[in-house]
Amino acid sequence: MDAFTAGLLQRIRATESDLTRARDEGDEFLVEVEQGELDDLRRLAAEHGVEVGASSV
């Protein structure tokens, strides 16, 4: 796995974690921010052929 792929997957995991935390805390604004970031990261992964595992988020 190259550095780009590893870094992207790490950012996705971190953002998923942050999104879960925001939802648990009831922070609707932060949920929107984190969901937008996650959507962008997943789009970037798809554009570069990076397999992103199924997520519960």
C-alpha distance matrix in Angstrom:
0.0 3.8 6.7 8.3 6.3 6.4 9.9 11.0 10.5 12.2 14.9 15.5 16.1 18.3 20.2 20.8 22.2 24.4 25.6 26.7 28.4 30.2 31.4 32.6 34.5 36.0 34.9 35.1 34.3 31.1 30.1 30.5 28.6 25.6 25.7 25.8 22.7 20.9 22.1 20.9 17.4 17.3 18.9 16.4 13.5 15.8 16.6 13.1 12.4 10.1 11.3 13.1 14.8 18.6 20.1 23.6 24.0
3.8 0.0 3.8 5.6 5.5 6.3 8.6 10.1 10.9 12.3 14.4 15.7 16.8 18.5 20.1 21.4 22.9 24.5 25.9 27.4 28.9 30.4 31.9 33.3 34.9 36.3 34.8 34.9 33.8 30.6 30.0 30.1 27.8 25.1 25.6 25.1 21.9 20.6 21.8 20.0 16.6 17.2 18.3 15.3 13.1 15.7 15.8 12.2 12.6 10.7 13.0 14.6 17.0 20.6 21.8 25.3 25.2
6.7 3.8 0.0 3.8 5.5 5.1 5.9 8.4 9.9 10.4 12.1 14.1 15.3 16.3 18.0 19.8 21.0 22.2 24.0 25.7 26.9 28.2 30.1 31.5 32.7 34.2 32.5 32.8 31.4 28.2 28.0 28.2 25.5 23.0 23.9 23.3 19.9 19.1 20.7 18.6 15.3 16.7 17.9 14.7 13.2 16.4 16.3 13.1 14.2 12.0 14.4 15.2 17.7 21.2 21.7 24.9 24.4
8.3 5.6 3.8 0.0 3.8 5.5 5.2 6.0 8.6 9.9 10.6 12.2 14.3 15.3 16.3 18.3 20.0 20.9 22.2 24.3 25.7 26.6 28.4 30.2 31.4 32.5 30.6 30.6 29.1 26.1 25.7 25.5 23.0 20.7 21.3 20.3 17.0 16.4 17.5 15.2 12.1 13.5 14.4 11.0 9.9 13.1 12.8 9.8 11.5 9.6 12.5 13.3 16.4 19.6 20.1 23.5 22.6
6.3 5.5 5.5 3.8 0.0 3.8 5.5 5.1 6.1 8.5 9.9 10.6 12.3 14.2 15.3 16.4 18.4 19.9 20.9 22.6 24.4 25.6 26.9 28.6 30.2 31.3 29.9 29.8 28.7 25.7 24.8 24.8 22.7 20.0 20.2 19.8 16.7 15.2 16.3 14.8 11.3 11.8 13.2 10.4 8.1 11.2 11.9 8.9 9.4 6.6 9.1 9.9 12.8 16.2 17.1 20.6 20.1
6.4 6.3 5.1 5.5 3.8 0.0 3.8 5.5 5.3 6.1 8.7 10.0 10.7 12.3 14.2 15.4 16.6 18.4 19.9 21.3 22.7 24.3 25.9 27.2 28.7 30.3 28.9 29.3 28.3 25.0 24.4 24.9 22.7 19.7 20.4 20.5 17.2 15.6 17.6 16.3 12.6 13.5 15.7 13.1 10.9 14.2 15.3 12.5 12.8 9.6 11.0 11.0 13.0 16.4 16.8 20.0 19.7
9.9 8.6 5.9 5.2 5.5 3.8 0.0 3.8 5.5 5.1 6.2 8.6 10.0 10.5 12.2 14.2 15.4 16.3 18.1 20.0 21.1 22.3 24.2 25.7 26.8 28.3 26.6 27.0 25.7 22.4 22.2 22.6 20.0 17.3 18.4 18.2 14.6 13.8 16.0 14.3 10.8 12.7 14.7 12.0 10.7 14.5 15.2 12.9 14.1 11.1 13.0 12.3 14.7 17.6 17.3 20.3 19.2
11.0 10.1 8.4 6.0 5.1 5.5 3.8 0.0 3.8 5.4 5.1 6.2 8.7 9.9 10.5 12.3 14.3 15.2 16.2 18.4 19.9 20.8 22.4 24.3 25.6 26.6 24.9 24.9 23.7 20.6 20.0 20.0 17.7 15.0 15.6 15.2 11.9 10.7 12.5 10.9 7.3 8.9 11.0 8.5 7.2 11.0 12.0 10.4 11.6 8.6 10.5 9.5 12.4 15.1 14.9 17.9 16.7
10.5 10.9 9.9 8.6 6.1 5.3 5.5 3.8 0.0 3.8 5.4 5.0 6.2 8.6 9.8 10.5 12.4 14.2 15.2 16.6 18.5 19.9 21.1 22.6 24.4 25.6 24.5 24.6 23.9 20.7 19.6 20.3 18.4 15.2 15.5 16.0 13.0 10.9 13.0 12.5 8.7 9.2 12.2 10.6 8.3 11.6 13.6 12.0 12.0 8.4 8.9 7.2 9.3 12.1 12.0 15.1 14.5
12.2 12.3 10.4 9.9 8.5 6.1 5.1 5.4 3.8 0.0 3.8 5.4 5.2 6.2 8.6 9.9 10.7 12.3 14.1 15.5 16.6 18.3 20.0 21.2 22.6 24.3 23.0 23.7 23.0 19.5 18.9 20.0 17.8 14.6 15.8 16.5 13.2 11.6 14.5 14.0 10.4 11.8 14.9 13.3 11.6 15.1 16.9 15.3 15.7 12.1 12.6 10.6 12.0 14.4 13.4 15.9 15.0
14.9 14.4 12.1 10.6 9.9 8.7 6.2 5.1 5.4 3.8 0.0 3.8 5.5 5.1 6.0 8.5 9.8 10.4 12.0 14.1 15.2 16.2 18.1 19.8 20.8 22.2 20.5 20.9 19.8 16.4 16.1 16.8 14.3 11.3 12.8 13.1 9.6 8.7 11.8 11.0 7.8 10.0 12.9 11.4 10.8 14.3 15.8 14.9 16.0 12.8 13.7 11.4 13.3 15.1 13.6 15.9 14.1
15.5 15.7 14.1 12.2 10.6 10.0 8.6 6.2 5.0 5.4 3.8 0.0 3.8 5.5 5.1 6.1 8.6 9.8 10.3 12.2 14.2 15.1 16.4 18.2 19.8 20.8 19.5 19.5 18.9 15.8 14.6 15.3 13.6 10.3 10.7 11.6 8.7 6.4 9.3 9.6 6.4 7.4 10.9 10.4 9.3 12.3 14.5 14.2 14.6 11.4 11.5 8.5 10.2 11.5 10.0 12.4 10.8
16.1 16.8 15.3 14.3 12.3 10.7 10.0 8.7 6.2 5.2 5.5 3.8 0.0 3.8 5.5 5.1 6.2 8.7 9.8 10.7 12.4 14.3 15.4 16.6 18.5 20.0 19.2 19.8 19.7 16.3 15.1 16.7 15.3 11.6 12.4 14.2 11.5 9.1 12.4 13.2 10.2 10.8 14.4 14.1 12.5 15.4 17.9 17.3 17.2 13.6 12.9 9.7 10.1 11.2 9.2 11.1 10.1
18.3 18.5 16.3 15.3 14.2 12.3 10.5 9.9 8.6 6.2 5.1 5.5 3.8 0.0 3.8 5.5 5.1 6.2 8.6 9.9 10.6 12.3 14.3 15.3 16.5 18.3 17.1 18.1 17.7 14.0 13.6 15.4 13.5 10.0 11.9 13.6 10.6 9.4 13.1 13.6 11.0 12.6 16.0 15.5 14.7 17.8 19.9 19.3 19.8 16.4 16.3 13.2 13.8 14.7 12.2 13.4 11.7
20.2 20.1 18.0 16.3 15.3 14.2 12.2 10.5 9.8 8.6 6.0 5.1 5.5 3.8 0.0 3.8 5.3 4.9 6.0 8.5 9.7 10.3 12.2 14.1 15.1 16.2 14.7 15.2 14.5 11.1 10.4 11.8 9.9 6.4 8.2 9.8 7.2 6.1 9.9 10.7 8.9 10.6 13.7 13.9 13.7 16.4 18.5 18.7 19.4 16.4 16.3 13.1 14.0 14.3 11.5 12.5 9.9
20.8 21.4 19.8 18.3 16.4 15.4 14.2 12.3 10.5 9.9 8.5 6.1 5.1 5.5 3.8 0.0 3.8 5.5 5.0 6.2 8.6 9.9 10.6 12.3 14.3 15.3 14.6 15.0 15.3 12.1 10.3 12.3 11.6 7.8 8.3 11.0 9.4 7.0 10.3 12.2 10.5 10.9 14.4 15.2 14.4 16.6 19.2 19.5 19.5 16.5 15.6 11.9 11.9 11.4 8.3 8.8 6.3
22.2 22.9 21.0 20.0 18.4 16.6 15.4 14.3 12.4 10.7 9.8 8.6 6.2 5.1 5.3 3.8 0.0 3.8 5.4 5.2 6.2 8.7 10.0 10.6 12.4 14.3 13.9 15.2 15.7 12.2 11.1 13.8 13.0 9.4 10.9 13.8 12.0 10.3 13.9 15.5 13.7 14.5 18.0 18.5 17.6 20.1 22.7 22.7 22.7 19.4 18.4 14.8 14.4 14.0 10.7 10.4 8.6
24.4 24.5 22.2 20.9 19.9 18.4 16.3 15.2 14.2 12.3 10.4 9.8 8.7 6.2 4.9 5.5 3.8 0.0 3.8 5.5 5.1 6.1 8.6 9.8 10.5 12.2 11.0 12.4 12.4 8.8 8.5 11.2 10.0 6.8 9.4 11.9 10.4 9.8 13.4 14.8 13.6 15.1 18.2 18.6 18.5 21.1 23.2 23.6 24.1 21.1 20.6 17.1 17.3 16.8 13.4 13.0 10.3
25.6 25.9 24.0 22.2 20.9 19.9 18.1 16.2 15.2 14.1 12.0 10.3 9.8 8.6 6.0 5.0 5.4 3.8 0.0 3.8 5.4 5.1 6.2 8.6 9.9 10.5 9.6 10.1 10.7 7.6 5.7 8.6 8.5 5.3 6.6 9.9 9.5 8.4 11.4 13.6 13.1 13.9 16.8 18.0 18.1 20.0 22.4 23.3 23.6 20.9 20.1 16.5 16.5 15.4 11.9 11.0 7.7
26.7 27.4 25.7 24.3 22.6 21.3 20.0 18.4 16.6 15.5 14.1 12.2 10.7 9.9 8.5 6.2 5.2 5.5 3.8 0.0 3.8 5.5 5.1 6.1 8.6 9.9 10.3 11.4 13.0 10.2 8.2 11.5 12.1 9.1 9.8 13.4 13.1 11.5 14.3 16.8 16.0 16.3 19.4 20.8 20.3 22.1 24.8 25.5 25.4 22.5 21.2 17.4 16.6 15.0 11.3 9.4 7.0
28.4 28.9 26.9 25.7 24.4 22.7 21.1 19.9 18.5 16.6 15.2 14.2 12.4 10.6 9.7 8.6 6.2 5.1 5.4 3.8 0.0 3.8 5.4 5.0 6.1 8.6 8.8 11.0 12.3 9.4 8.7 12.4 12.4 10.0 11.8 15.0 14.5 13.7 16.8 18.8 18.1 19.0 22.1 23.0 22.8 24.9 27.4 28.0 28.2 25.1 24.1 20.4 19.8 18.5 14.8 13.1 10.8
30.2 30.4 28.2 26.6 25.6 24.3 22.3 20.8 19.9 18.3 16.2 15.1 14.3 12.3 10.3 9.9 8.7 6.1 5.1 5.5 3.8 0.0 3.8 5.5 5.1 6.1 5.3 7.3 8.6 5.9 5.4 9.2 9.6 8.1 10.0 12.9 13.1 13.0 15.7 17.7 17.7 18.8 21.4 22.7 23.0 24.9 27.1 28.1 28.6 25.9 25.2 21.5 21.3 19.9 16.3 14.6 11.6
31.4 31.9 30.1 28.4 26.9 25.9 24.2 22.4 21.1 20.0 18.1 16.4 15.4 14.3 12.2 10.6 10.0 8.6 6.2 5.1 5.4 3.8 0.0 3.8 5.4 5.0 6.2 7.1 9.8 8.2 6.1 9.7 11.4 9.9 10.3 13.8 14.6 13.8 16.0 18.6 18.8 19.2 21.8 23.6 23.7 25.1 27.7 28.9 29.0 26.4 25.2 21.5 20.9 18.8 15.1 12.8 10.0
32.6 33.3 31.5 30.2 28.6 27.2 25.7 24.3 22.6 21.2 19.8 18.2 16.6 15.3 14.1 12.3 10.6 9.8 8.6 6.1 5.0 5.5 3.8 0.0 3.8 5.5 7.9 10.0 12.7 11.0 9.6 13.3 14.7 13.0 13.9 17.3 17.7 16.8 19.3 21.9 21.6 22.0 24.9 26.5 26.2 27.9 30.6 31.5 31.4 28.6 27.2 23.4 22.3 20.3 16.6 13.9 11.9
34.5 34.9 32.7 31.4 30.2 28.7 26.8 25.6 24.4 22.6 20.8 19.8 18.5 16.5 15.1 14.3 12.4 10.5 9.9 8.6 6.1 5.1 5.4 3.8 0.0 3.8 5.5 8.7 11.0 9.6 9.5 13.1 14.1 13.2 14.7 17.7 18.2 18.1 20.6 22.8 22.8 23.7 26.4 27.8 27.9 29.8 32.1 33.1 33.4 30.6 29.6 25.9 25.2 23.4 19.7 17.3 14.9
36.0 36.3 34.2 32.5 31.3 30.3 28.3 26.6 25.6 24.3 22.2 20.8 20.0 18.3 16.2 15.3 14.3 12.2 10.5 9.9 8.6 6.1 5.0 5.5 3.8 0.0 3.8 5.8 8.9 8.8 8.2 11.3 13.1 12.9 13.8 16.6 17.8 17.9 19.8 22.2 22.8 23.5 25.8 27.6 28.1 29.5 31.8 33.2 33.6 31.1 30.1 26.4 25.9 23.8 20.1 17.6 15.0
34.9 34.8 32.5 30.6 29.9 28.9 26.6 24.9 24.5 23.0 20.5 19.5 19.2 17.1 14.7 14.6 13.9 11.0 9.6 10.3 8.8 5.3 6.2 7.9 5.5 3.8 0.0 3.8 5.6 5.4 6.2 8.9 10.1 10.6 12.1 14.3 15.4 16.2 18.1 20.1 20.9 22.1 24.2 25.7 26.6 28.2 30.2 31.6 32.3 30.0 29.4 25.9 25.9 24.2 20.6 18.7 15.5
35.1 34.9 32.8 30.6 29.8 29.3 27.0 24.9 24.6 23.7 20.9 19.5 19.8 18.1 15.2 15.0 15.2 12.4 10.1 11.4 11.0 7.3 7.1 10.0 8.7 5.8 3.8 0.0 3.8 5.5 5.0 6.4 8.8 9.9 10.4 12.4 14.3 15.1 16.3 18.5 19.9 20.8 22.4 24.4 25.5 26.7 28.6 30.4 31.2 29.2 28.7 25.2 25.4 23.5 20.2 18.4 15.0
34.3 33.8 31.4 29.1 28.7 28.3 25.7 23.7 23.9 23.0 19.8 18.9 19.7 17.7 14.5 15.3 15.7 12.4 10.7 13.0 12.3 8.6 9.8 12.7 11.0 8.9 5.6 3.8 0.0 3.8 5.4 5.2 6.4 8.7 9.9 10.9 12.6 14.3 15.5 16.9 18.6 20.1 21.4 22.9 24.5 26.0 27.4 29.2 30.4 28.5 28.5 25.3 26.0 24.6 21.3 20.1 16.5
31.1 30.6 28.2 26.1 25.7 25.0 22.4 20.6 20.7 19.5 16.4 15.8 16.3 14.0 11.1 12.1 12.2 8.8 7.6 10.2 9.4 5.9 8.2 11.0 9.6 8.8 5.4 5.5 3.8 0.0 3.8 5.3 4.9 6.0 8.3 9.7 10.5 12.0 14.0 15.3 16.3 18.1 19.8 21.0 22.3 24.1 25.6 27.0 28.2 26.0 26.0 22.7 23.4 22.3 19.0 18.0 14.4
30.1 30.0 28.0 25.7 24.8 24.4 22.2 20.0 19.6 18.9 16.1 14.6 15.1 13.6 10.4 10.3 11.1 8.5 5.7 8.2 8.7 5.4 6.1 9.6 9.5 8.2 6.2 5.0 5.4 3.8 0.0 3.8 5.5 5.2 5.9 8.5 9.9 10.3 12.0 14.1 15.2 16.1 18.0 19.8 20.7 22.2 24.1 25.7 26.4 24.3 23.9 20.4 20.9 19.3 16.0 14.8 11.2
30.5 30.1 28.2 25.5 24.8 24.9 22.6 20.0 20.3 20.0 16.8 15.3 16.7 15.4 11.8 12.3 13.8 11.2 8.6 11.5 12.4 9.2 9.7 13.3 13.1 11.3 8.9 6.4 5.2 5.3 3.8 0.0 3.8 5.6 5.2 6.1 8.6 9.9 10.5 12.3 14.3 15.3 16.4 18.4 19.9 21.0 22.5 24.5 25.6 23.9 23.9 20.7 21.7 20.3 17.4 16.7 12.9
28.6 27.8 25.5 23.0 22.7 22.7 20.0 17.7 18.4 17.8 14.3 13.6 15.3 13.5 9.9 11.6 13.0 10.0 8.5 12.1 12.4 9.6 11.4 14.7 14.1 13.1 10.1 8.8 6.4 4.9 5.5 3.8 0.0 3.8 5.5 5.2 6.3 8.7 10.0 10.8 12.5 14.4 15.5 16.7 18.5 20.2 21.3 23.0 24.4 22.6 23.1 20.1 21.5 20.7 17.9 17.8 14.1
25.6 25.1 23.0 20.7 20.0 19.7 17.3 15.0 15.2 14.6 11.3 10.3 11.6 10.0 6.4 7.8 9.4 6.8 5.3 9.1 10.0 8.1 9.9 13.0 13.2 12.9 10.6 9.9 8.7 6.0 5.2 5.6 3.8 0.0 3.8 5.4 5.0 6.1 8.5 9.8 10.4 12.1 14.1 15.2 16.3 18.2 19.8 21.1 22.2 20.0 20.2 17.0 18.1 17.4 14.5 14.6 10.9
25.7 25.6 23.9 21.3 20.2 20.4 18.4 15.6 15.5 15.8 12.8 10.7 12.4 11.9 8.2 8.3 10.9 9.4 6.6 9.8 11.8 10.0 10.3 13.9 14.7 13.8 12.1 10.4 9.9 8.3 5.9 5.2 5.5 3.8 0.0 3.8 5.4 5.0 6.1 8.6 9.8 10.4 12.2 14.1 15.1 16.3 18.2 20.0 20.8 18.9 18.7 15.6 16.7 15.5 12.9 12.9 9.2
25.8 25.1 23.3 20.3 19.8 20.5 18.2 15.2 16.0 16.5 13.1 11.6 14.2 13.6 9.8 11.0 13.8 11.9 9.9 13.4 15.0 12.9 13.8 17.3 17.7 16.6 14.3 12.4 10.9 9.7 8.5 6.1 5.2 5.4 3.8 0.0 3.8 5.4 5.1 6.2 8.7 10.0 10.6 12.3 14.3 15.4 16.5 18.6 20.0 18.6 19.1 16.5 18.3 17.6 15.5 16.2 12.6
22.7 21.9 19.9 17.0 16.7 17.2 14.6 11.9 13.0 13.2 9.6 8.7 11.5 10.6 7.2 9.4 12.0 10.4 9.5 13.1 14.5 13.1 14.6 17.7 18.2 17.8 15.4 14.3 12.6 10.5 9.9 8.6 6.3 5.0 5.4 3.8 0.0 3.8 5.5 5.1 6.2 8.6 9.9 10.6 12.3 14.3 15.3 16.7 18.3 16.5 17.4 14.8 16.9 16.9 14.9 16.1 12.8
20.9 20.6 19.1 16.4 15.2 15.6 13.8 10.7 10.9 11.6 8.7 6.4 9.1 9.4 6.1 7.0 10.3 9.8 8.4 11.5 13.7 13.0 13.8 16.8 18.1 17.9 16.2 15.1 14.3 12.0 10.3 9.9 8.7 6.1 5.0 5.4 3.8 0.0 3.8 5.4 5.1 6.1 8.5 9.8 10.4 12.2 14.1 15.4 16.3 14.2 14.4 11.5 13.3 13.1 11.2 12.7 9.6
22.1 21.8 20.7 17.5 16.3 17.6 16.0 12.5 13.0 14.5 11.8 9.3 12.4 13.1 9.9 10.3 13.9 13.4 11.4 14.3 16.8 15.7 16.0 19.3 20.6 19.8 18.1 16.3 15.5 14.0 12.0 10.5 10.0 8.5 6.1 5.1 5.5 3.8 0.0 3.8 5.5 5.2 6.1 8.6 9.9 10.5 12.3 14.4 15.2 14.0 14.3 11.9 14.1 13.7 12.4 14.0 11.2
20.9 20.0 18.6 15.2 14.8 16.3 14.3 10.9 12.5 14.0 11.0 9.6 13.2 13.6 10.7 12.2 15.5 14.8 13.6 16.8 18.8 17.7 18.6 21.9 22.8 22.2 20.1 18.5 16.9 15.3 14.1 12.3 10.8 9.8 8.6 6.2 5.1 5.4 3.8 0.0 3.8 5.5 5.1 6.2 8.6 9.9 10.5 12.5 14.2 13.3 14.6 12.9 15.7 16.1 15.2 17.2 14.4
17.4 16.6 15.3 12.1 11.3 12.6 10.8 7.3 8.7 10.4 7.8 6.4 10.2 11.0 8.9 10.5 13.7 13.6 13.1 16.0 18.1 17.7 18.8 21.6 22.8 22.8 20.9 19.9 18.6 16.3 15.2 14.3 12.5 10.4 9.8 8.7 6.2 5.1 5.5 3.8 0.0 3.8 5.4 5.0 6.1 8.6 9.8 10.7 12.2 10.4 11.8 10.0 13.0 14.1 13.3 15.8 13.6
17.3 17.2 16.7 13.5 11.8 13.5 12.7 8.9 9.2 11.8 10.0 7.4 10.8 12.6 10.6 10.9 14.5 15.1 13.9 16.3 19.0 18.8 19.2 22.0 23.7 23.5 22.1 20.8 20.1 18.1 16.1 15.3 14.4 12.1 10.4 10.0 8.6 6.1 5.2 5.5 3.8 0.0 3.8 5.4 5.0 6.2 8.6 9.9 10.3 8.8 9.3 7.5 10.4 11.2 11.1 13.9 12.2
18.9 18.3 17.9 14.4 13.2 15.7 14.7 11.0 12.2 14.9 12.9 10.9 14.4 16.0 13.7 14.4 18.0 18.2 16.8 19.4 22.1 21.4 21.8 24.9 26.4 25.8 24.2 22.4 21.4 19.8 18.0 16.4 15.5 14.1 12.2 10.6 9.9 8.5 6.1 5.1 5.4 3.8 0.0 3.8 5.4 5.1 6.2 8.7 9.9 9.7 11.1 10.3 13.5 14.3 14.6 17.2 15.4
16.4 15.3 14.7 11.0 10.4 13.1 12.0 8.5 10.6 13.3 11.4 10.4 14.1 15.5 13.9 15.2 18.5 18.6 18.0 20.8 23.0 22.7 23.6 26.5 27.8 27.6 25.7 24.4 22.9 21.0 19.8 18.4 16.7 15.2 14.1 12.3 10.6 9.8 8.6 6.2 5.0 5.4 3.8 0.0 3.8 5.5 5.1 6.4 8.7 8.4 10.8 10.7 14.3 15.9 16.3 19.2 17.5
13.5 13.1 13.2 9.9 8.1 10.9 10.7 7.2 8.3 11.6 10.8 9.3 12.5 14.7 13.7 14.4 17.6 18.5 18.1 20.3 22.8 23.0 23.7 26.2 27.9 28.1 26.6 25.5 24.5 22.3 20.7 19.9 18.5 16.3 15.1 14.3 12.3 10.4 9.9 8.6 6.1 5.0 5.4 3.8 0.0 3.8 5.5 5.2 6.1 4.8 7.1 7.3 11.0 13.2 14.1 17.4 16.4
15.8 15.7 16.4 13.1 11.2 14.2 14.5 11.0 11.6 15.1 14.3 12.3 15.4 17.8 16.4 16.6 20.1 21.1 20.0 22.1 24.9 24.9 25.1 27.9 29.8 29.5 28.2 26.7 26.0 24.1 22.2 21.0 20.2 18.2 16.3 15.4 14.3 12.2 10.5 9.9 8.6 6.2 5.1 5.5 3.8 0.0 3.8 5.4 5.1 5.8 7.3 8.2 11.6 13.3 14.8 18.1 17.2
16.6 15.8 16.3 12.8 11.9 15.3 15.2 12.0 13.6 16.9 15.8 14.5 17.9 19.9 18.5 19.2 22.7 23.2 22.4 24.8 27.4 27.1 27.7 30.6 32.1 31.8 30.2 28.6 27.4 25.6 24.1 22.5 21.3 19.8 18.2 16.5 15.3 14.1 12.3 10.5 9.8 8.6 6.2 5.1 5.5 3.8 0.0 3.8 5.7 7.7 10.3 11.7 15.3 17.0 18.4 21.6 20.5
13.1 12.2 13.1 9.8 8.9 12.5 12.9 10.4 12.0 15.3 14.9 14.2 17.3 19.3 18.7 19.5 22.7 23.6 23.3 25.5 28.0 28.1 28.9 31.5 33.1 33.2 31.6 30.4 29.2 27.0 25.7 24.5 23.0 21.1 20.0 18.6 16.7 15.4 14.4 12.5 10.7 9.9 8.7 6.4 5.2 5.4 3.8 0.0 3.8 5.6 9.0 11.1 14.7 17.2 18.8 22.3 21.5
12.4 12.6 14.2 11.5 9.4 12.8 14.1 11.6 12.0 15.7 16.0 14.6 17.2 19.8 19.4 19.5 22.7 24.1 23.6 25.4 28.2 28.6 29.0 31.4 33.4 33.6 32.3 31.2 30.4 28.2 26.4 25.6 24.4 22.2 20.8 20.0 18.3 16.3 15.2 14.2 12.2 10.3 9.9 8.7 6.1 5.1 5.7 3.8 0.0 3.8 6.3 9.2 12.4 15.0 17.2 20.8 20.6
10.1 10.7 12.0 9.6 6.6 9.6 11.1 8.6 8.4 12.1 12.8 11.4 13.6 16.4 16.4 16.5 19.4 21.1 20.9 22.5 25.1 25.9 26.4 28.6 30.6 31.1 30.0 29.2 28.5 26.0 24.3 23.9 22.6 20.0 18.9 18.6 16.5 14.2 14.0 13.3 10.4 8.8 9.7 8.4 4.8 5.8 7.7 5.6 3.8 0.0 3.8 6.2 9.6 12.7 14.5 18.2 18.1
11.3 13.0 14.4 12.5 9.1 11.0 13.0 10.5 8.9 12.6 13.7 11.5 12.9 16.3 16.3 15.6 18.4 20.6 20.1 21.2 24.1 25.2 25.2 27.2 29.6 30.1 29.4 28.7 28.5 26.0 23.9 23.9 23.1 20.2 18.7 19.1 17.4 14.4 14.3 14.6 11.8 9.3 11.1 10.8 7.1 7.3 10.3 9.0 6.3 3.8 0.0 3.8 6.4 9.4 11.9 15.6 16.2
13.1 14.6 15.2 13.3 9.9 11.0 12.3 9.5 7.2 10.6 11.4 8.5 9.7 13.2 13.1 11.9 14.8 17.1 16.5 17.4 20.4 21.5 21.5 23.4 25.9 26.4 25.9 25.2 25.3 22.7 20.4 20.7 20.1 17.0 15.6 16.5 14.8 11.5 11.9 12.9 10.0 7.5 10.3 10.7 7.3 8.2 11.7 11.1 9.2 6.2 3.8 0.0 3.8 6.6 8.4 12.1 12.5
14.8 17.0 17.7 16.4 12.8 13.0 14.7 12.4 9.3 12.0 13.3 10.2 10.1 13.8 14.0 11.9 14.4 17.3 16.5 16.6 19.8 21.3 20.9 22.3 25.2 25.9 25.9 25.4 26.0 23.4 20.9 21.7 21.5 18.1 16.7 18.3 16.9 13.3 14.1 15.7 13.0 10.4 13.5 14.3 11.0 11.6 15.3 14.7 12.4 9.6 6.4 3.8 0.0 3.8 6.3 9.9 11.3
18.6 20.6 21.2 19.6 16.2 16.4 17.6 15.1 12.1 14.4 15.1 11.5 11.2 14.7 14.3 11.4 14.0 16.8 15.4 15.0 18.5 19.9 18.8 20.3 23.4 23.8 24.2 23.5 24.6 22.3 19.3 20.3 20.7 17.4 15.5 17.6 16.9 13.1 13.7 16.1 14.1 11.2 14.3 15.9 13.2 13.3 17.0 17.2 15.0 12.7 9.4 6.6 3.8 0.0 3.8 6.9 8.9
20.1 21.8 21.7 20.1 17.1 16.8 17.3 14.9 12.0 13.4 13.6 10.0 9.2 12.2 11.5 8.3 10.7 13.4 11.9 11.3 14.8 16.3 15.1 16.6 19.7 20.1 20.6 20.2 21.3 19.0 16.0 17.4 17.9 14.5 12.9 15.5 14.9 11.2 12.4 15.2 13.3 11.1 14.6 16.3 14.1 14.8 18.4 18.8 17.2 14.5 11.9 8.4 6.3 3.8 0.0 3.8 5.4
23.6 25.3 24.9 23.5 20.6 20.0 20.3 17.9 15.1 15.9 15.9 12.4 11.1 13.4 12.5 8.8 10.4 13.0 11.0 9.4 13.1 14.6 12.8 13.9 17.3 17.6 18.7 18.4 20.1 18.0 14.8 16.7 17.8 14.6 12.9 16.2 16.1 12.7 14.0 17.2 15.8 13.9 17.2 19.2 17.4 18.1 21.6 22.3 20.8 18.2 15.6 12.1 9.9 6.9 3.8 0.0 3.8
24.0 25.2 24.4 22.6 20.1 19.7 19.2 16.7 14.5 15.0 14.1 10.8 10.1 11.7 9.9 6.3 8.6 10.3 7.7 7.0 10.8 11.6 10.0 11.9 14.9 15.0 15.5 15.0 16.5 14.4 11.2 12.9 14.1 10.9 9.2 12.6 12.8 9.6 11.2 14.4 13.6 12.2 15.4 17.5 16.4 17.2 20.5 21.5 20.6 18.1 16.2 12.5 11.3 8.9 5.4 3.8 0.0
